Amino acid sequence: MKIYGLTGKTGAGKSTVAEKLSALGFYVIDGDKIARSITEKGKPAISLLANEFGCDIIESDGSLNRKLLASRAFKDKESTAKLNGITHPIIKAEFEAEIIKAENNGYAYAVIDAAALLESSCKDLCEKIIVVTAPEEIRLERILQRDSITKEQALTRMNAQFPDEYYNEKADILIRNYPPFEKDIDLTLKELTE
């Protein structure tokens, strides 16, 4: 089974590309879903995060206050690195379990869709890395529509990520997900299965 990595800066349109890959018969491993599942009430990751980012990120019912965690974890690159140091090993184990599941179900292709793929050892699971890109103003607009947050909060998240060059240098396949290039996406992705 061939395993690809899918990543890009927030708001670049990874989800759109993941949907297209799914339609092409890829087993899509959703890093966001896994990241959410490991931080559900009662999971060990919550107490590890609380030790680093403050006990008040845990609500009285034991659930995680995701907005409060995000405001602290994405305020600068050092804080984001601390978040990743806690969550990435747990997420990688989940990815490995999903890969086994895909193989057992006879999939020829799988894709790991993860925002912080390049900063983690999860990239080592992938044969090739697909990077989705879009200009900053388009990404900002998409984030504001998608997440219902303020412009300042969106910019804080965006600024906590590495520059475009970091992603572009590590890309085996670069997907430009903005006008007029979106028409090239289907063609580029189809080539992965040929």
C-alpha positions in Angstrom: 0.0 0.0 0.0 1.3 3.5 -0.9 1.0 6.1 1.8 1.0 9.8 1.1 1.2 12.7 3.5 -1.1 15.7 3.0 -0.4 19.0 4.7 -0.4 22.7 4.3 -0.9 25.9 6.3 -4.2 26.6 7.9 -6.9 27.7 5.4 -5.0 26.3 2.4 -7.7 23.8 1.6 -6.4 20.5 2.7 -9.9 19.2 3.4 -10.9 19.8 -0.2 -7.9 17.9 -1.5 -8.6 15.1 1.1 -12.2 14.8 -0.2 -10.9 14.5 -3.8 -8.4 11.8 -2.8 -11.2 9.9 -1.0 -13.3 10.0 -4.2 -10.2 8.5 -6.0 -10.3 5.5 -3.6 -7.7 6.6 -1.1 -8.2 5.7 2.6 -8.1 9.1 4.3 -6.6 9.3 7.8 -7.9 12.5 9.3 -5.3 14.0 11.6 -7.8 16.6 13.0 -10.3 13.8 14.0 -7.5 11.8 15.6 -6.2 14.9 17.4 -9.7 15.5 18.8 -10.2 11.9 19.8 -7.0 11.8 21.9 -8.2 14.9 23.8 -11.7 13.6 24.6 -12.8 13.6 28.3 -10.8 11.0 30.3 -8.0 10.5 27.8 -4.4 10.7 29.1 -3.4 13.5 26.7 -5.7 16.0 28.6 -3.7 15.8 31.9 -0.4 16.0 30.0 -1.7 19.2 28.2 -2.9 20.6 31.5 0.5 20.2 33.1 2.0 22.2 30.3 -0.7 24.8 29.5 -2.5 25.2 32.9 -5.2 23.2 34.7 -7.9 25.7 33.7 -7.9 24.2 30.2 -9.9 21.4 31.8 -13.6 22.2 32.3 -15.4 21.2 35.5 -16.9 18.3 33.6 -13.4 17.0 32.6 -13.6 18.1 29.0 -11.0 20.1 27.3 -11.5 23.9 26.7 -10.1 23.8 23.1 -10.3 27.5 22.6 -8.4 28.3 25.7 -5.8 25.6 24.8 -5.5 27.0 21.3 -5.0 30.6 22.5 -2.0 29.4 24.6 -0.6 26.7 22.3 -0.7 28.8 19.1 0.5 32.1 20.6 4.1 31.5 19.4 6.2 28.8 17.8 7.7 27.6 21.2 4.2 27.0 22.6 3.1 25.2 19.4 6.3 23.0 19.7 5.3 22.1 23.2 1.8 21.1 22.1 3.2 19.0 19.3 5.7 17.3 21.6 2.8 16.1 23.8 0.4 15.1 21.1 2.5 13.9 18.1 3.7 10.6 19.7 0.1 9.7 20.6 -1.2 10.7 17.2 1.5 8.7 15.4 0.4 5.5 17.2 -3.2 6.2 16.0 -2.0 6.8 12.4 -0.1 3.4 12.5 -3.3 1.7 13.7 -5.3 3.3 10.9 -2.7 2.2 8.3 -3.0 -1.4 9.5 -6.8 -1.0 9.2 -6.5 0.3 5.6 -4.2 -2.6 4.6 -6.5 -5.1 6.2 -9.4 -3.6 4.2 -7.5 -4.0 0.9 -6.8 -0.3 0.1 -4.0 0.3 -2.4 -3.5 4.0 -1.3 -3.8 5.9 2.0 -3.2 9.5 2.8 -2.4 11.0 6.2 -4.1 14.4 6.4 -2.3 16.4 9.1 -1.6 20.1 9.6 1.6 19.5 11.6 2.8 16.5 9.6 6.2 18.0 8.6 7.1 18.9 12.2 6.5 15.3 13.4 8.0 11.9 12.9 4.6 11.0 11.3 6.1 12.2 8.0 8.4 9.1 8.1 5.3 6.9 7.5 4.8 8.6 4.1 6.3 7.8 0.7 5.6 11.3 -0.6 4.4 14.6 0.8 1.6 16.6 -0.8 1.6 20.2 0.3 -1.6 22.4 -0.4 -0.9 26.1 -0.7 -2.9 29.3 -1.0 -2.1 33.0 -0.6 -2.4 34.5 2.9 -5.4 36.7 2.2 -7.4 33.7 0.8 -6.4 31.6 3.8 -7.4 34.3 6.2 -10.9 34.6 4.5 -11.4 30.8 4.7 -10.4 30.6 8.3 -12.7 33.4 9.3 -15.6 31.6 7.5 -14.7 28.1 8.8 -13.9 28.7 12.5 -16.1 31.7 13.5 -13.1 33.4 15.2 -11.8 37.0 15.2 -9.3 38.2 12.6 -6.7 38.6 15.4 -7.2 35.0 16.5 -6.9 33.8 12.9 -3.7 35.8 12.3 -2.3 34.4 15.6 -2.8 30.9 14.3 -1.4 31.7 10.9 1.7 33.4 12.3 2.4 30.4 14.6 3.1 28.3 11.5 6.3 28.1 9.5 6.7 30.3 6.4 5.6 29.1 2.9 9.2 28.2 2.0 9.3 25.6 4.8 6.4 23.7 3.3 7.4 24.2 -0.4 10.9 22.9 0.2 9.5 19.7 1.7 6.8 19.1 -0.9 7.1 16.2 -3.3 3.8 17.4 -4.8 2.6 21.0 -4.6 -1.1 21.7 -5.0 -2.1 25.3 -5.5 -5.7 25.5 -4.2 -6.8 28.9 -5.4 -7.9 30.5 -8.6 -7.1 29.9 -11.4 -5.1 26.7 -10.4 -7.9 24.6 -8.8 -8.6 23.1 -12.2 -5.2 21.4 -12.1 -5.9 19.6 -8.8 -7.9 16.7 -10.2 -5.3 16.0 -12.8 -2.4 16.1 -10.4 -4.2 13.8 -7.9 -5.2 11.3 -10.5 -1.6 10.9 -11.5 -0.9 9.4 -8.0 -2.9 6.3 -8.8 -1.4 5.7 -12.3 
